[in-house]
Amino acid sequence: MEFMTGIREKETVDLAAVTAESMEGKTVKIEGTIHTIRDMGEVAFVILRRRDGLLQCVYEEGKSGFDRKGLKEAACVEAEGIIRKEERAPHGVELRLTGLKVLSEPAAPLPLAISKWKLNTSLEAKLNMRSISLRNIRERAKFRIQEGIVRGFRDFLYSQGFTEIHTPKIGAKGAEGGSNLFRLDYFHHPAVLAQSPQFYKQMMVGVFDRVFETGPVFRAEKHNTKRHLNEYTSLDFEMGYIDSFEDIMAMETGFLQYMLALLEREYAPELKILDITLPKADKIPAVRFDEAKQLASEKYGHKIRNPYDLEPEEEVLIGRYFQEEYGSDFVFVTHYPSKKRPFYAMDDPADPKFTLSFDLLYKGLEITTGGQRIHDYQMLLDKIAARGMTEEGMEQYLDTFKYGMPPHGGLGIGLERLTMKLAGEDNVRETTLFPRDLSRLDP
């Protein structure tokens, strides 16, 4: 009988060990995938790809102890060799091969030239062969940056006393209302895919005070643009005992500062690969919705066509204005009109035509929607009635408020949009692992 007692130590090392100063001249074993082979005659450079980067291995005919003619790109191998310094190699070191064991071989040649610095192919081709295209170092780096964003979100909110929750993605009613719902049959009962975790996270404020979630949301919108997806990942939080909706904006600002510092500190290789210059978030301007529209209109001659919402072009112009005037890539646009916000948004007591809500624009694109929520039971009922809505399907949500709730608010951040803007891409599908849109259901 055998017992598991913890992580097993392996003979093989990782890239960090290979690149350590003290390892010069030592013999090691390391596993990886052959990223590319550059044949120079009696010498060949075998580049290994690992989760933590590339390692240059040097094959020398008659010295390396194996015949390299059988090696193929995309083969998974265990390489053994002596570590030598080499400034021209990735990480400044290379492995002089003394042996190599093939762990698995590809059954066919790679359909994409993933070893090229930039994939010379269309977005459609990259998405159709996603698991292959992401083996390209630059393509993969985008999702390491995305990991850093989520990691920063979690770590920062844990440090602020938030509890992580996980809410259902199948429900009886949509939180946002409207027609952009994916409807399905749930054991002969009508159901919908969640537009957001809004109802649940509000309900949990009455339990934990501060909650957050990272998870998928679904919008049945027939948009075919570079900024829309039908399934995306939302970074949500909700917090109680707030003094105003500005507390939510301040918390998001704190998250952005923490996340950007984390990327700079621990994701420097990916930032370099993608040539990303991180924005500053030390102070973010906030401007009222109506004032923002007027500023963009006056400075850039843009005609205001929709007084109740921001058009994409207006978002771009507002972002441009605050970059030019204040040097900020971020801007909070506050006090959106009530008719364009959900029923649970708190109206501004000074002018009920507007709400105590906001969007955060980053480089001219909305990446966050948030604000203060109605916490008074009767006020919620009155607003539902005023909008001609029914309470059906919201009974348990409303009961939460019947039995007392603190002043609270929260937000949702579009992960793929934020990643897209950080990475300098112009299509959100570039920073979505497996996009779901009007025409794509696979892979």
N, C-alpha and C positions, 0 to 999 in steps of 0.2 A: 504494500500500500504506500501511496505517495501523498504528501501533504504540501499544500501551497503555503508558503510563509512570507510572501511578499514579492516584490519585483525581482526578476532574475537578472543578475549581472551578465552582460554579454562580452564576448571577446572583442567585438567590433567597437569602434569609437565614433563620435559625431564630429562634425566639422569644426566645432569650437575647440575640441581637443587637438585636432590636426593643426590648427592655426595658432595654438598657444606658443609663446616664445620658447618655452622650455622643451618643446618637442623636436626641435631641429636635430636631425640625424637618427631619430628613433624609428623603429619598424612598427607599423600599425596595420590593422585590418579595418576596412571601412566598406559599408554597403551603399549601393546607389544604382541609378539607372544611367546607361550610356546615353548621354545627351547628343553628342556628336563625336566623330572620329576625324582627325586631320592627319592624313598620311603624308609623311615627309620622306618616304623611302625607308632607310634603315631605322628611322625614328618615327614614332607616331604619337600624337597627343590624343589621349582618350579623356574626354570631359565627362565627369560624372555629375549627375543632377541629384541633389538631395533636398529634403524639405527646407534646409537651412542655407541653400546656395549651391554654387558650382565648385567642383574641385578638379584641377588639372592633373591628370596622371600621365606619366611619360613611359611609353613602351620603347625599349631598345632591343633590337634584334640580336639574339644570342645572349642577352643578359637578363631578360625579364622572365624566363622560365616557362614560357608558353608561346603558342603560335597565334598571333593576333588576327590571322586571315579569317578565322571563323567568327570574329566579333561582329555584332550587328548593333546599329542604333536601336534604342528602346529595350535592349536586353538588360535585365536586372542582374547585377554581379556583386561578388564580394572581392574587393581588390586588396592586395597586400603589397606594401612597399615601404621605402625609406623617405622620410619627410625632408625636403630641401627647400631653402628659401629661394624664391624667384619673383622678383618685383613685377615682372610682366604678367604673371599668372593671377587669376582671381584670388583675392585675400593674401597675395604675396607669398604663397607657398605652392609647391607641387609635390606629387607623390611619385617617386621613381619606382616603377613596378617591379616586383620580384615574383609575383604570382597573381593569378586571377581565377576565380571560380564562377562559372555561369549558373545563376539561380533559376532563371527563366528566360525564354527567347520569344520574340514576337513572331506571329504566324504570317505577317505580311508587312511590307514596307509602310512607313508612316505616310499618311495622305497629305500632311501639311509639313512644311519646312519649319518645325518648331524651334530649331537651333538658331534661326535668324534673329537678329535683334528686334526687328519688327515683323510681325506676320504680314506678308504681302498677299492678303486675301480679303474677301468681303466680310462684312459683319454676319451676313447670312451663313456663309461657310463656317465661320468661327462658331456660331451658335449651333449649327447642325452637327458639328463634330466637337462639342464643348469639352468633353473629357480629354480630347487630344490637344485642342488649341490652348487650353489652360496649362499645358506643360511648357509652353513658352514662358520664359522668365518674366518678361514685362507683363504679359497677360495675368500670370499668377500673382504678381506683386499687387495688383489692384485689390485682390481679395485678402491679402495680408493686411493692407491698409484698412479694409472693411472690418476685419477681425479686430484691429486696434480700436476702431470707433466703438464697436459693441463692448469690447473689454473696458474701455474708458467709461462708457455709460454705466455698466454694471458696477465697476469698482467705485466710481464717484458716488453713485446713489447709495451703495452699501455704506459708504463713509458718512452719509448724511442721514442715516437711520431709516432707510427705505427697506421694505420687505419685498422680495421677488415673488410674483404670483404667476399662475398659468391658468388662463381662462378658456372656456369652450370656443371652438370655431364653428360650431353648428348651433343655431339658435332658432327661436320661434319668430323673432322680429328683429329688424335692423335697428342699430343704434342711431343712425344718421337720418333715417327716413328716405323718402324719394324712391325713384325707380331703379337706382343702380344696385340692384340686389341679384345675386345668383340664387335662384330658388331651386329646391330639390324636394323629393319625396322621402320622408324619414319614417319608415315603417307605417306608411299610409297616412301620415300627418304632414302638412305643409311645413317646410323649414327653409332657412336661408343660411348662406355662408356669412360669417361675421364681417361687417364693414369696419369694425374696430372693437376693441375690448371696453368701450366707453362705459356701458352700464355696469359691467362687473367691477371695473377698477373704482368707479364711484362708490359702489356698494361696499367695497373692501376698505375704503377710507374710514368708514364707520367701525371697522375692526382693527386695522393696523395703523391708522393715521396717514402713513406714507407707503405707497405701493408703486411697483413698476413691473413692466413686462416687455419682453422682446418676442415678437411672433408675427406670423403672416396675417394680412388682412386682404379682403377681397372686394373689388369694385367692378360691377358689371357696366362699366362705361365704354361706350363705343368710340373711344378715342384711338387714333392711330398716329400718335405724335412721338417725338423723341423724348418726352418727359413723362409719359403715362405708361403704367402697367396695370394689368387686371388682378395681379397678385403681387404684393410687395411686402417687405418687412418693415414693421412699424416699431419704433422705440417709444414706448408710452410710459408716462408716470402721472400719478395723481397724488396730491398732498393736501392734508387738512390743516385747520387752524391758521389759515393765511389771513393777512391783513388786507391784501389787495391782489389783483391779478399780476401786479408787478413782481410779487414774490415768485411767481412761476417763471417770469422772464429772467429774474436774477438767478434762479436755480439753473436754468438752461445756460446762462452765461458762465456760471461756475463749471458746469459740465464741459462746455466747449473749451474753456481754459485748461481743465484737467486733461481732456482728451488730446488736445493739441500738444501739450507738454509730454504726454505719454508717447505719441507718435514720434516726436522729435528725439526722445530719449531711447526708445526701444525698437523703432521701425525705421531707423536711419538708412539701412541698406535699400529698403523698398522706396523710400522717398528719393534716394539718389537714382535708382533705376528708372523711376517715373519722372524724374526732374521736377519734383513738387516743391514749391515754395509755400510753406504753411502760412495761413492768414493770421492776423492778430485778433485777439478777442478780449483784450484788456479792458476796453470800454466800447459798448455797442450803442449807437444812437437809437432812440425810439421816437417815432413820429405818428401822429394821428392819420388814420386812413384818408380822410377828406383833404387834410393838408398835404399828404404825400402825393395824391393825385394832382393837386393844384401846382405843387412845386415842379413835377415832371412836365405838366402841361405848359407852364410859363417858360421854363428853361429850354425845352426841346421842341416847343410848338406842337405838342401832341394834343389832338382833340379828345376831350372826355366824352366817350360814347355811353359808358355804363356807369351810372353813379353808385351802384350797389356792390360792385366787385372790381377786382383788379384784372385787367386783361394781361396776357403774357407779355405783350410789348411794354405795358406800363410797369410791370415788375422789373423788366430789364432797365428801363429808364430811371426808375427810383433807385435801383442798385447802382447805376452809373452816377446818379446825382450824389449819393452819399459817399461813393468812392472819390469822386472829384472834389467834393466840398469838405469832407471830413477824413478821407483816407481810410474808410472802413469798408471791408467787403461784406459785412453783416449790417442789417438794419431791421429793427422791430417795427412793424406797421400795426398800430393799435386801433381800437374802437371801430371794428368792422360793423357795417349796418346789420341791424337785428334780422331783417328779412333774409339775409344770406347766411345766417348762423343757425345751428340746431336749436330746438326748443329749450334745451337745458342750459343754454348760454345765459349768463347773468346780464340783464339790460343795465345800461348806465343810468343810475338814478337821476343824474343831471339832464339826460336826454335819452329817453327810452328808444329812440330810433336807432341808437347805437348800442353796442355791447362792450362789456369789459373783457375783450378778447384781443388776440393778436395773431399775426403770422410773422415768422422770421424768414427774411429773404437773405440768401447767400449768393453773391455774384449775380443778382437779378433773377433768382429762382426761389420760389417758395419751398422751403424744406421742412417747416414746422407750422402746425396750427395748434393754438391753445387758448387758455383763458380761464376766467372764474366761472364756476357753475352755480346754478340756483340750488340753494340748500334748504330753502323753506318749502314745506310740503304744499301749503295752499298756493303759494306762488307758482309752483310747478303745475298744479292742477289748472290754475287760471290760464297759464300760457298755453297749455295743451288745448284747452277749450277755445282760446282766442284764435288758435291756428286751425280750428276745425278738425283736430286729430281725435283719434279714439284712444282710450286707455287700455284697450284689449291687447294682451301680450306683454304689458308692462306692469302688471299688478305687483309682482315681487320687487321690482325696481322701485316703484312708488311707495310700497310698504316700508322700504328702508328709510325713506324720508319722513314717513308718518311717525316713526319712532325715534326721530332725532338724528340730525347730521350736523357736523361742524361746517363753518365756511371752508370751501375747498376749491381747488382748481387743478388743472393739469394740461398736458400737451401730448402730441404725437409727432415724431420725427420720421421722415422718410429716409430709411437707411441707404437705399440705392441712389437716391438723388444726392444725398450728402456726399457719398463716395464718388459719384460722377463728377461733382463740382470740385472736390479735392483733387481728383486725379486728372482734371483738365479734359475730360471727355465731353462730347456734346450729345450723346445718346445714352439714356439710362440702361439700355440693354447691355452696354459694354461693361457695366458694373453690377450685373445681375447674373448669378450663377446659371440658372435655368429659367429664362424669362417666360412669362405667360402674358400674351397679348391677344388681340383679335384673331391672329392667324397662327399662333404657335402653342401647341400642346405637348411637344416633345423636343428634345429628349427629356 
